[in-house]
Amino acid sequence: MKHDSMYLTMYNESVRKVSSQDKIIVELKEEIRSLTEEMDLYKGVMRKELLRLQIKLGQKNESEQVDN
């Protein structure tokens, strides 16, 4: 009987630990999802900016060729 309370305490601690880990995992998954969405947004913005710069560079090169 002495060991019953010790085992019960160990069991309860394990349950709390697993529950806490599950909560952390859910929070991390949500953070990863949020960061992935943010990365996708920035990828779109960066593609647009690169295209804009390429167009601007092309226009600059055309004007330089005309000047020569």
Order of alpha helices (4+ residues) and beta strands (2+ residues): alpha
